[in-house]
Amino acid sequence: MNSEPQKIFIAVAWPYASGPRHLGHVAGAILPPDIFARYHRRKGNRGRMVSGSDMNGTPITVAAERAGISPSTLAQRMHRLNTELWHKMGFTYDLFTDTTTPIHQKLVQEFFLKLLDKGYIFKDTTIAPYCPVDKRFLPDRYVYGTCPYCAFNRARGDECDNCGRQLDPIDLLNPHCILCDSTPQFLPTEHFFLDLPKLQQPLLDWLETVGARRASPWRPNVVAFTLNWVREGLRPRSYTRDIEWGVPIPVEGYEDSGKRIYVWFDAVKGYLSAAIEWAQLKGDPDAWKEWWLQPEGEPAPSKSYYFIGKDNISFHTVIWPSRLIGYGG
């Protein structure tokens, strides 16, 4: 029997800093990983639990516009409030950070440039919703309508909360602007895209290995949902959005473009950037590598566990692994 302590990396879904969190967030995505982390520490394993506030994207800008303040002001205010709440509740994060740190922004931009250089990101013109009343392009969560798959009539422009399908605003039936409830026009706009079709086969090979393992930590519904979706065929996914709040696109000419990296392509990298930040804060900048890097031909140095909500599945089982494959492949 192997008595060597295991390295356990516990990645907790990043709550949006768009408002105060409530008991549903605690019960669903925060308390379970804390129990899991305490168990492994008591068992003698080297557990590391990280997370932070998701400070970017449309959930922040929508809430900020409704409050009449800047996205930065709202996000910082909610981050302080929620961090204090987690501290008072006694949660045992090794690090609870946020997505505005220089470490995180640098990593997000480095990933983008590496994938672009390797041909996994391309630029194309797409059709996006434009509000003629507010005179602006509308990022995904600024649009709601009817889901074309399940007919849910409050589906968001990025995802349907009812059936879990990823969407684009143009997919919605009877779309409306959340700011003024008008019907948007669909006009051309240029964006960068992740070439998911190019990554589909290596992703599917990896997923089938995960799903076929008898001791797979993935829940059966997660495996089935993910495999079915990938086998149907993946489409390119927009890597950027028409929004002025978020991580800048690290390409010349895009500094003042009114476009930023899509929040979900930004936020899931927080698991890695938080590990790097944790290592730097403890005075051992390379310590994160014990949990993340696997020497060729050797077993994985650690086990990683992601605690997420059901509406996060596709981003953690398709988008994040695809980019890791593309970055390292």
PADO-505300 format. One line per 3 residues: number of its first residue (from 1); their letters; for each residue x, y, z of C-alpha. Coordinates in nm, 4 decimals. Each point is the difference from the previous one (the first is absolute). Layout:
<recs>
NUM = A = X,Y,Z | ...
</recs>
This chain:
<recs>
1 = MNS = 0.0000,0.0000,0.0000 | 0.1400,0.3392,-0.1053 | 0.0265,0.2246,0.3033
4 = EPQ = 0.1594,0.2934,-0.1852 | -0.1999,0.3228,0.0402 | -0.1912,0.0916,-0.3142
7 = KIF = 0.0013,0.3416,-0.1617 | -0.3621,0.1131,-0.0333 | -0.0901,0.3160,-0.1938
10 = IAV = -0.3486,0.1292,0.0799 | -0.1363,0.2538,-0.2457 | -0.3140,0.1815,0.1137
13 = AWP = -0.2245,0.1755,-0.2526 | 0.0608,0.3751,0.0012 | -0.3088,0.1962,0.1112
16 = YAS = -0.0785,0.3158,-0.1939 | 0.0661,0.3212,0.1922 | -0.3337,0.1331,-0.1242
19 = GPR = -0.1757,-0.0111,0.3353 | 0.0116,-0.1565,0.3471 | 0.0006,-0.3787,0.0031
22 = HLG = -0.2716,-0.1932,0.1837 | -0.0584,-0.3376,0.1648 | -0.0709,-0.1649,-0.3341
25 = HVA = 0.3538,0.0812,-0.1166 | 0.1417,-0.1240,0.3302 | -0.1904,-0.3294,-0.0041
28 = GAI = 0.0479,-0.0663,-0.3695 | 0.3577,0.0930,-0.0817 | 0.1947,0.1199,0.3056
31 = LPP = -0.0724,-0.2174,0.3033 | 0.0534,-0.3396,-0.1781 | 0.3580,0.0766,-0.1151
34 = DIF = 0.0864,0.1374,0.3443 | -0.1151,-0.3273,0.1603 | 0.1992,-0.1903,-0.2623
37 = ARY = 0.3127,0.2100,0.0658 | -0.0262,-0.0475,0.3763 | -0.0368,-0.3748,-0.0476
40 = HRR = 0.3168,-0.0275,-0.2061 | 0.2001,0.2183,0.2355 | -0.1110,-0.2101,0.2963
43 = KGN = 0.0967,-0.3106,-0.1968 | 0.3520,0.1369,-0.0435 | -0.0242,0.0873,-0.3677
46 = RGR = 0.1338,0.3252,-0.1424 | -0.3196,0.1741,-0.0970 | -0.0097,0.3412,-0.1639
49 = MVS = -0.3345,0.1781,-0.0389 | -0.0189,0.3168,-0.2105 | -0.2643,0.2249,-0.1453
52 = GSD = -0.0847,0.3674,-0.0247 | -0.2467,0.2578,-0.1223 | -0.0801,0.0072,-0.3696
55 = MNG = 0.0271,0.3748,-0.0565 | -0.0538,0.0289,-0.3764 | -0.2672,-0.0457,-0.2613
58 = TPI = -0.3633,0.0852,-0.0534 | -0.1358,-0.1145,0.3401 | 0.2102,0.2798,0.1515
61 = TVA = -0.0780,0.2661,-0.2598 | -0.3744,-0.0715,0.0052 | -0.0130,0.0277,0.3809
64 = AER = 0.2202,0.3126,-0.0064 | -0.2201,0.1742,-0.2567 | -0.3077,-0.0742,0.2055
67 = AGI = 0.1746,0.1392,0.3105 | 0.1285,0.3071,-0.1836 | 0.3668,-0.0642,0.0859
70 = SPS = 0.3088,-0.1184,-0.1882 | 0.0677,-0.3745,-0.0435 | 0.3289,0.0418,0.1900
73 = TLA = -0.1710,0.1630,0.2977 | -0.2692,-0.2666,0.0186 | 0.2399,-0.2927,-0.0422
76 = QRM = 0.2450,0.1217,0.2626 | -0.2830,0.0727,0.2440 | -0.1539,-0.3465,-0.0428
79 = HRL = 0.3392,-0.1717,0.0148 | 0.0749,0.1605,0.3369 | -0.3463,-0.0866,0.1302
82 = NTE = 0.0107,-0.3641,-0.1098 | 0.3597,-0.0529,0.1114 | -0.0931,0.1258,0.3450
85 = LWH = -0.2999,-0.2339,-0.0014 | 0.2117,-0.3071,-0.0846 | 0.2437,0.0973,0.2758
88 = KMG = -0.2769,0.0324,0.2569 | -0.1440,-0.3365,-0.1024 | 0.3389,-0.1625,0.0532
91 = FTY = 0.0651,-0.1338,-0.3489 | 0.3542,-0.1304,-0.0388 | 0.1135,0.1341,-0.3367
94 = DLF = 0.3737,-0.0053,-0.0546 | -0.0695,0.3034,-0.2148 | -0.3156,0.1922,-0.0898
97 = TDT = 0.1043,0.2598,-0.2553 | -0.1616,0.1753,-0.2971 | 0.0337,0.0258,-0.3768
100 = TTP = 0.1394,0.3550,-0.0105 | 0.3467,-0.0953,0.1304 | 0.3017,0.0600,-0.2274
103 = IHQ = 0.0851,-0.3728,0.0234 | -0.3419,-0.0990,-0.1286 | -0.0119,0.2551,-0.2803
106 = KLV = 0.3484,-0.0980,-0.1196 | -0.0928,-0.3697,-0.0050 | -0.3254,0.0623,-0.1886
109 = QEF = 0.1814,0.2006,-0.2660 | 0.2848,-0.2524,-0.0206 | -0.2497,-0.2816,-0.0630
112 = FLK = -0.1682,0.2030,-0.2707 | 0.3253,0.0743,-0.1820 | 0.1210,-0.3612,0.0241
115 = LLD = -0.3249,-0.1383,-0.1423 | 0.0013,0.2691,-0.2703 | 0.3583,-0.0841,-0.0950
118 = KGY = -0.0821,-0.3724,-0.0210 | -0.2975,0.0589,-0.2272 | -0.2760,-0.0762,0.2485
121 = IFK = -0.1346,0.3570,-0.0052 | -0.1113,0.1756,-0.3173 | -0.1618,0.3335,-0.0825
124 = DTT = -0.3335,0.0211,-0.1781 | -0.3019,0.2221,-0.0452 | -0.3153,-0.1119,0.1730
127 = IAP = -0.3505,0.1342,0.0426 | -0.0721,0.1465,0.3427 | -0.2990,0.1741,0.1578
130 = YCP = 0.0013,0.3784,-0.0131 | -0.2516,0.2089,0.1924 | -0.1233,0.2904,-0.2144
133 = VDK = -0.1401,0.1704,0.3118 | 0.3141,-0.0187,0.2160 | 0.2243,0.0230,-0.3103
136 = RFL = 0.2385,-0.2764,0.1043 | 0.0860,-0.3598,-0.0711 | -0.1461,-0.2302,0.2621
139 = PDR = 0.2205,-0.2695,0.1563 | -0.1729,-0.3328,0.0604 | -0.1560,0.0674,0.3407
142 = YVY = -0.1444,0.3273,-0.1213 | -0.2392,-0.2066,-0.2110 | -0.2748,-0.2377,0.1073
145 = GTC = -0.2539,-0.1987,-0.1982 | -0.1434,-0.3445,-0.0649 | 0.2340,-0.2987,-0.0084
148 = PYC = -0.0156,-0.1738,-0.3417 | 0.0567,-0.3400,0.1630 | -0.2439,-0.0097,0.2944
151 = AFN = -0.2205,0.3097,-0.0539 | 0.0923,0.1519,0.3387 | -0.0980,0.3668,-0.0417
154 = RAR = 0.2635,0.1611,0.2254 | 0.3117,-0.1550,-0.1528 | 0.3120,0.2165,0.0080
157 = GDE = 0.2062,0.0816,-0.3053 | 0.2834,-0.2268,0.1144 | -0.1817,-0.2937,0.1569
160 = CDN = -0.3430,-0.1378,0.0802 | -0.0471,-0.0479,0.3734 | -0.2747,-0.2536,-0.0661
163 = CGR = 0.1686,-0.2533,-0.2324 | 0.3653,0.0994,0.0465 | 0.0778,0.0492,-0.3690
166 = QLD = 0.2621,0.2574,-0.0945 | -0.1461,0.2669,-0.2224 | 0.0863,0.3088,-0.1991
169 = PID = -0.2424,0.2929,-0.0033 | -0.0850,-0.0661,-0.3644 | -0.1287,-0.3454,0.1001
172 = LLN = -0.2762,0.1481,0.2167 | -0.3561,0.0231,-0.1209 | -0.1746,0.3328,0.0643
175 = PHC = 0.3131,0.1710,0.1458 | -0.0192,0.3132,0.2147 | 0.2477,0.2498,0.1445
178 = ILC = 0.0075,-0.0225,0.3795 | 0.0628,0.3752,0.0294 | -0.3043,0.1297,-0.1850
181 = DST = -0.1885,-0.3159,-0.1089 | 0.0201,0.1010,-0.3646 | 0.0656,-0.2485,-0.2793
184 = PQF = 0.3666,0.0153,-0.1029 | 0.1297,0.0113,-0.3536 | 0.2690,-0.2509,-0.1019
187 = LPT = 0.2996,0.1721,-0.1551 | 0.3525,-0.1111,-0.0969 | 0.2832,0.0306,0.2530
190 = EHF = 0.3515,-0.1458,0.0010 | 0.1152,-0.2417,0.2702 | 0.2568,-0.2662,0.0815
193 = FLD = -0.1219,-0.3621,0.0193 | 0.1273,-0.3154,0.1671 | 0.0157,-0.2688,-0.2692
196 = LPK = -0.1762,-0.2719,0.1989 | -0.0515,-0.2250,-0.3083 | 0.3797,-0.0220,-0.0331
199 = LQQ = 0.0237,-0.1098,0.3653 | -0.3021,-0.2303,-0.0053 | 0.1709,-0.3339,-0.0668
202 = PLL = 0.2804,0.0312,0.2565 | -0.2591,0.1261,0.2485 | -0.2302,-0.2935,-0.0766
205 = DWL = 0.2881,-0.2485,0.0371 | 0.0740,0.1457,0.3434 | -0.3659,0.0111,0.1023
208 = ETV = -0.0588,-0.3619,-0.0947 | 0.2981,-0.0970,0.2139 | -0.1442,0.1949,0.2938
211 = GAR = -0.3461,-0.1438,-0.0481 | 0.1230,-0.3569,-0.0427 | 0.1941,-0.0077,0.3249
214 = RAS = -0.1790,-0.2111,0.2552 | 0.1120,0.2292,0.2800 | -0.0699,0.3243,-0.1892
217 = PWR = -0.0780,0.2852,0.2420 | -0.2370,0.1527,-0.2548 | -0.3678,-0.0510,0.0645
220 = PNV = -0.1741,-0.2192,-0.2612 | -0.2314,0.2836,-0.1112 | 0.3015,0.2279,-0.0558
223 = VAF = 0.1760,-0.2626,-0.2120 | -0.3131,-0.0739,-0.2034 | -0.0887,0.3670,-0.0538
226 = TLN = 0.3521,0.0869,-0.1110 | 0.0559,-0.2973,-0.2293 | -0.3365,0.0460,-0.1698
229 = WVR = 0.0677,0.3675,-0.0620 | 0.3497,-0.0542,-0.1411 | -0.1083,-0.2927,-0.2202
232 = EGL = -0.2681,0.2210,-0.1541 | 0.2817,0.2172,-0.1329 | 0.1517,0.3131,0.1490
235 = RPR = -0.0250,0.3447,-0.1546 | 0.2565,0.2808,0.0283 | -0.0630,0.2068,0.3113
238 = SYT = 0.0522,0.3753,0.0150 | 0.3047,0.0762,0.2175 | -0.0810,0.3714,0.0252
241 = RDI = -0.2995,0.2229,0.0691 | -0.1157,0.3546,-0.0788 | 0.0484,0.1288,0.3529
244 = EWG = 0.2379,0.2468,0.1640 | 0.0398,-0.1756,0.3344 | 0.2321,-0.3021,0.0149
247 = VPI = 0.3459,-0.1183,-0.0992 | 0.1303,0.1941,-0.3033 | 0.0700,-0.1876,-0.3233
250 = PVE = 0.3824,-0.0175,-0.0276 | 0.0107,0.0765,-0.3731 | 0.1186,0.3270,-0.1525
253 = GYE = -0.2883,0.2194,-0.1056 | -0.2452,-0.1413,0.2536 | 0.0974,0.2141,0.2992
256 = DSG = -0.2928,0.2405,-0.0525 | -0.2229,-0.2269,-0.2054 | -0.2843,-0.0224,0.2513
259 = KRI = 0.0597,-0.3756,0.0070 | 0.1298,-0.2242,0.2787 | 0.0698,-0.3689,0.0582
262 = YVW = -0.3190,-0.1940,0.0740 | -0.0402,-0.0399,0.3756 | -0.0228,-0.3805,-0.0077
265 = FDA = 0.3240,-0.0215,-0.1994 | 0.1460,0.2191,0.2723 | -0.1513,-0.1396,0.3209
268 = VKG = 0.0834,-0.3713,-0.0241 | 0.3675,0.0900,-0.0328 | -0.0376,0.1325,0.3533
271 = YLS = 0.0566,-0.3484,0.1379 | 0.3523,0.0090,-0.1421 | 0.0707,0.3685,0.0645
274 = AAI = -0.1160,-0.0404,0.3623 | 0.2404,-0.2916,0.0445 | 0.2829,0.2121,-0.1411
277 = EWA = -0.0947,0.2931,0.2240 | -0.0182,-0.2293,0.3054 | 0.3530,-0.1255,-0.0729
280 = QLK = 0.1354,0.3532,-0.0344 | -0.1660,0.1148,0.3215 | 0.1550,-0.2899,0.1948
283 = GDP = 0.3465,0.0932,-0.1302 | 0.0457,-0.3057,-0.2219 | -0.0948,0.1113,-0.3545
286 = DAW = 0.0361,-0.3499,-0.1501 | -0.2130,-0.1795,0.2618 | -0.3098,0.0053,-0.2242
289 = KEW = 0.1726,-0.2320,-0.2476 | -0.0353,-0.2954,0.2405 | -0.3755,0.0119,-0.0592
292 = WLQ = -0.0071,0.0916,-0.3688 | 0.2916,-0.1357,-0.2024 | 0.0315,-0.3651,-0.0967
295 = PEG = 0.3453,-0.1123,-0.1243 | -0.0279,-0.2051,-0.3181 | -0.0336,-0.3703,0.0698
298 = EPA = -0.0642,0.0490,0.3696 | -0.3274,-0.0251,0.1926 | -0.1912,0.3184,0.0765
301 = PSK = 0.1537,0.1741,0.3030 | -0.3395,0.0812,0.1485 | -0.3724,-0.0572,-0.0239
304 = SYY = -0.2189,0.2955,-0.0915 | -0.3598,0.0381,0.1129 | -0.2303,0.2709,-0.1346
307 = FIG = -0.3045,0.1013,0.2028 | -0.2416,0.1792,-0.2297 | -0.3676,0.0717,-0.0611
310 = KDN = -0.1974,-0.1931,-0.2599 | -0.0062,0.3034,-0.2305 | 0.3818,-0.0005,-0.0035
313 = ISF = 0.0406,-0.3517,-0.1446 | 0.0758,0.0825,-0.3633 | 0.2638,0.2581,0.0848
316 = HTV = 0.1841,-0.2400,0.2305 | -0.0320,-0.3194,-0.2044 | 0.0335,0.1400,-0.3536
319 = IWP = 0.1339,0.3566,-0.0141 | 0.2675,-0.0222,0.2711 | 0.1383,-0.3451,-0.0999
322 = SRL = 0.0008,0.1043,-0.3672 | 0.2205,0.2981,0.0730 | 0.2309,-0.2018,0.2200
325 = IGY = 0.0355,-0.2539,-0.2824 | 0.0603,0.2766,-0.2528 | 0.2489,0.1798,0.2237
328 = GG = 0.2010,-0.3125,0.0781 | -0.0460,-0.1945,-0.3207
</recs>
